[in-house]
Amino acid sequence: MQQELDALETLGVTLPSPAYILGAIVFGVLGLAAYIHGRRAGRPRTRWLGLALMLYPYLVWNTALLYIVGLGLCVAVWLDLR
C-alpha cells in the first residue's frame, strides 16, 4: 500500500486530508439544503448559491481556501434568506 502511495506522490497526486474531506461533506450537505429550500421557496439566488456550495469543492484543492470560500458562500446564503 505504501508503495502505491509513494508512486502516486511521484506523479504529483496526493490524497486530501481528513479536514478537507470533512469540509467538502459539510459544505456539500449545506449546499444541498440551500438548493432544496431555494427550489421550494422559488428563490433562484438561493438555489444557485446552494449549487455553488455543492460543486466548488471539486475546483478547490487547498483546505484553507475550501473553508474560506465555503464560509463565504454560507454567509451569502444566510444573507439571501434574511
Backbone as a ProteinNet text record, in pm:
[ID]
protein_1_A
[PRIMARY]
MQQELDALETLGVTLPSPAYILGAIVFGVLGLAAYIHGRRAGRPRTRWLGLALMLYPYLVWNTALLYIVGLGLCVAVWLDLR
[TERTIARY]
81.8	0	86.1	190.3	277.1	349.4	382.5	449.7	358.6	230	136.7	122.2	115.3	105.3	230.3	346.2	470.5	474.6	427	424.1	330.8	216.5	123.9	183.4	255.4	316.8	424.3	497.8	597.8	532.3	407.5	333.1	264.2	271.7	211	70.5	26.5	-107.3	-97.2	-171.1	-172.6	-316.9	-334	-467.6	-508	-636.3	-680.7	-674.2	-659.9	-653.7	-793.8	-803.9	-935.6	-1012.3	-942.6	-1009.8	-1073.6	-1006.4	-1061.3	-1185.4	-1176.9	-1289.7	-1410.3	-1387.1	-1496.1	-1558.9	-1475.4	-1527.6	-1607.7	-1559.3	-1631.3	-1767.6	-1773.9	-1901.2	-1996.7	-1947	-2032.6	-2086.6	-2000.1	-2046	-2134.8	-2111.4	-2199.6	-2339.6	-2348.1	-2479.8	-2551.6	-2478.2	-2538.4	-2583.8	-2505.5	-2544.1	-2668.6	-2679.2	-2798.8	-2921.7	-2907.9	-3019.5	-3060.3	-2962.1	-2992.9	-3058.2	-3009.8	-3067.3	-3213.5	-3240.5	-3378.3	-3468.5	-3420.3	-3500.8	-3526.2	-3423.2	-3439.8	-3537.2	-3535.3	-3627.5	-3770.7	-3790.5	-3926.8	-3982.3	-3896.4	-3942.1	-3945	-3897.6	-3895.4	-3792.5	-3677.5	-3570.7	-3451.8	-3439.9	-3333.1	-3192.1	-3172.1	-3038	-2995	-3085.4	-3053.5	-3023.8	-3099.3	-3077.5	-2939.3	-2898.9	-2767.2	-2653.9	-2675.2	-2573	-2558.5	-2670.6	-2664.5	-2590.6	-2613.8	-2543.2	-2393.4	-2359.8	-2218.2	-2154.3	-2226.8	-2173.9	-2149.7	-2234.2	-2217.2	-2101.4	-2075.5	-1980.3	-1841	-1825.9	-1695	-1584.8	-1612.2	-1500.7	-1428	-1492.7	-1425.8	-1323.4	-1330.8	-1240.5	-1131.1	-1148	-1054.4	-981	-848.7	-771.4	-701.3	-699.8	-636	-739.5	-706.2	-801.5	-842.7	-747.8	-781	-873.6	-844.7	-928.5	-1067.1	-1074.8	-1203.7	-1292.4	-1235.5	-1313.3	-1345.3	-1254.4	-1278.8	-1392.1	-1384.2	-1488.6	-1620.4	-1615.8	-1736.9	-1807.5	-1730.8	-1791.7	-1847.3	-1777.4	-1828.3	-1959.9	-1968.6	-2093.3	-2204.9	-2171.8	-2273.3	-2326.5	-2238.5	-2281.6	-2371.1	-2336.1	-2418.9	-2558	-2565.9	-2697.4	-2774.1	-2708.8	-2775.2	-2828.1	-2747.4	-2792.1	-2907.4	-2903.7	-3011.8	-3143.1	-3135.2	-3256.6	-3314.4	-3237	-3286.1	-3385.9
-118.9	0	125.3	128	244.9	267.4	158.8	173.5	242.1	206.9	269.8	419	453	593.4	671	609.6	675.2	694.6	594.8	607.6	719.8	732.7	841	976.9	985.8	1112.6	1154.3	1058.6	1094.3	1148.4	1109	1161.5	1293.7	1340	1465.4	1450.6	1327.5	1303.7	1283.9	1364.3	1348.4	1330	1257.9	1235.5	1354.5	1388	1500.5	1466.1	1569.4	1549.7	1521.7	1464.4	1443.6	1573.4	1682.9	1812.3	1857	1832.8	1868.2	1784.6	1655	1565.8	1604.7	1632.9	1675.1	1805.8	1902.2	2029.6	2012.5	1927.8	1904.8	1842	1750.5	1685.6	1785.3	1860.1	1956.5	2062.5	2121	2224.6	2166.9	2042.8	1978.5	1957.3	1914.7	1894.7	2028.4	2130.5	2263.4	2317.1	2291.6	2334.4	2263.2	2134.5	2059.4	2114.2	2145.1	2201.5	2337.6	2421.7	2553.1	2538.4	2445	2422.8	2379.3	2283.7	2234.3	2345.5	2420.9	2531	2637.2	2670.5	2769.5	2724.6	2596	2543.8	2546.3	2504.2	2501.6	2640.9	2733.6	2869.9	2959.5	2909	2990.1	3101.3	3073	3172.2	3127.8	3180.6	3134.4	3165.6	3278.2	3309.5	3207.6	3170.8	3069.7	2936.2	2903.7	2777.9	2776.7	2886.1	2892	2891.7	2959.7	2956.1	2815.3	2744.8	2606.3	2517.7	2538.9	2461.7	2492.1	2618.9	2656.2	2590.3	2585.2	2520.3	2371.5	2309.4	2166.5	2138.3	2226.8	2196	2255.5	2362.4	2426.8	2339.9	2243.1	2161.4	2083.2	2063.7	1995.3	2084	2214.4	2309	2360	2344.4	2397.4	2280.7	2284.7	2174.1	2211.8	2339	2385	2384.3	2322.3	2309	2444.5	2534.1	2666.9	2741.4	2734.7	2801.5	2738.2	2607	2538.3	2597.2	2617.3	2671	2819.4	2895.9	3038.6	3058.4	2988.8	3001.8	2945.8	2832.5	2772.1	2861.9	2921.5	3012.4	3136.6	3185.1	3299.6	3268.5	3150.7	3111	3088.3	3033.9	3014.7	3148.9	3247.1	3380.8	3440.7	3418.8	3469.9	3406.8	3277.1	3211.2	3269.1	3284.5	3338.2	3480.1	3563.7	3699.5	3698.6	3606.6	3596.7	3552.8	3471.7	3421.6	3520.7	3620.5	3719.2	3812.1
0	0	0	80.6	87.8	-44.2	-114.2	-243.2	-344.8	-341.1	-434.1	-403.2	-273.5	-235.2	-275.5	-258	-298.7	-449.7	-524.4	-670.5	-713.7	-647.2	-680.2	-646.5	-535.7	-497.2	-596	-653.6	-753.9	-880.3	-904.6	-1019.4	-988.2	-862.8	-824.7	-769.6	-744.2	-691.1	-540.6	-465	-319.7	-274	-167.8	-113.2	-26.9	-26.5	56.4	204.5	285.6	430.3	484	603.4	664.5	685.5	714.3	731.1	599.9	488.5	358.3	328.2	353.3	325.8	411.1	538.5	627	578.8	541.6	491.6	363.8	272.8	147.4	173.9	268.4	300.9	366.2	463.1	534.9	439.7	357.7	265.9	156.6	117.8	20.9	75.4	201.1	263.3	282.4	326.6	341.4	205.9	102.1	-31.6	-80.6	-51.9	-90.9	-19.9	109.2	184.4	128	94.4	37	-99.8	-179.3	-312.5	-302.4	-214.4	-198.4	-146	-47.5	5.9	-101.4	-177.8	-283.2	-390.8	-422.3	-523.3	-471.8	-347.5	-290.3	-266.1	-227.8	-196.7	-320.6	-433.4	-554.1	-548.9	-486.1	-471.9	-557.3	-678.9	-767.3	-715.7	-647.2	-596.9	-491.8	-402.5	-301	-367.2	-469.6	-541.9	-606.6	-670.4	-734.3	-632.2	-519.6	-414.3	-357.5	-341.7	-295.8	-394.6	-522.6	-625	-621	-601.2	-590	-468.5	-356	-235.5	-258.6	-337.3	-362.9	-457.1	-552.4	-658.9	-641.7	-564.2	-558.3	-497	-407.3	-356.7	-466.1	-579.6	-690.3	-758.8	-737.8	-801.9	-709.4	-578.4	-479.5	-413.7	-416.5	-358.6	-229.3	-194.9	-72	40.6	153.5	264.3	320.5	338.6	392.5	296.8	169.3	69.6	64.1	85.6	89.6	198.9	317.4	428.8	409.5	352.9	331	231	118.1	15.6	68.3	138.3	192.2	292.4	381.1	477.4	408.6	307.1	231.7	161.7	100.8	35.4	136.8	253	357.7	406.6	421.7	461.5	352.8	226.5	116.8	119.6	146.3	156.3	273.1	386.4	505.2	480.4	415.8	385.8	284.8	192.2	93.4	157.5	261	325.7	426.5	464.5	562.3	503
[MASK]
++++++++++++++++++++++++++++++++++++++++++++++++++++++++++++++++++++++++++++++++++

